[in-house]
Amino acid sequence: MRTPLLIVAGTSIFAFMATGCVPQQKYDELLTAYRGKEQHAIKMQENLDGARANEKVLRTQLDDARQKLNALETMTAQQSDELSDMEDMFQGLSQRITSLRVAALPPELNAKLTRLRDTHPDLLSFDETTGMLRFSTDLSFGLGSTELSPEARQAMGSLASILNSTDGSPFDVEIIGHTDNVPVSRPSTRQKYPDNMHLSVGRAMSVRSTLVGDQVNPGRVKVGGWGQYRPLMMNPDRGGEAANRRVELFLIPSTMTAAVPMADTPSTPVVTGGTNEDDFPPK
């Protein structure tokens, strides 16, 4: 592009000079204009070369971006398949868990547990759809204690008889303790149960010990605790929600594959804590 521009400019000058003498001033002006156009042409050529180089770089970057996009699309498709497989697996596991925990109990066993609930309506509730008995810890235990109240012991004795009956023997028992969100603060309680998690497990263990002491096979009873982390209702600012202080017992189909010898005495001692009327119950 630079050469044609120079030729045009040069031709114009020489054509003009061929017609006759040119004043020096006019000649200088034409020469200056010619050199200006020459510099402009050089600049334009440099810009064109730079634009072509930038275009090459951009095309290379575009090709790289296309390759990465294709790779990401392939990876996304693979991950989508993996996610679908994981969702199917999760659904399968959920169904298995549901079939174990939420299966309806036999009518005879269901009737016995319903009568137990009706005998102690303030102490416990019974969910027929999940086979769950829920004991209120405010009525089952003293403040800061894992010792069962007389009424709760009586109810546990009746429950042990049901579990040992022909209707109840095909089922295991899963005992889960819960608390509200009020921290364990009394020194006498904290020596045994430093936080709500320990207290919830301690109360579940107390229920287990009572059932085992009433001749329920220890291999059928599992314990655990959630502390304050599975509330039924939102806890208030002060005092905690009473509904969250509970022990839940789930009856699930037995998984025992071998006989487990009965223990002569409960395997875990029941520890009793002190009381303090100024404390928020039950700690």
HELIX and SHEET records of a PDB file:
HELIX    1   1 ARG A    2  ALA A   18  1                                  17    
HELIX    2   2 GLN A   24  ARG A  101  1                                  78    
HELIX    3   3 PRO A  107  THR A  119  1                                  13    
HELIX    4   4 THR A  137  SER A  140  1                                   4    
HELIX    5   5 PRO A  150  LEU A  163  1                                  14    
HELIX    6   6 PRO A  187  ARG A  190  1                                   4    
HELIX    7   7 ASN A  196  GLY A  213  1                                  18    
HELIX    8   8 PRO A  218  ARG A  220  5                                   3    
HELIX    9   9 ALA A  242  ASN A  244  5                                   3    
SHEET    1   A 5 LEU A 124  ASP A 127  0                                        
SHEET    2   A 5 MET A 132  SER A 136 -1                                        
SHEET    3   A 5 ARG A 246  PRO A 253 -1                                        
SHEET    4   A 5 PHE A 171  HIS A 178 -1                                        
SHEET    5   A 5 VAL A 221  GLY A 227  1                                        
END                                                                             
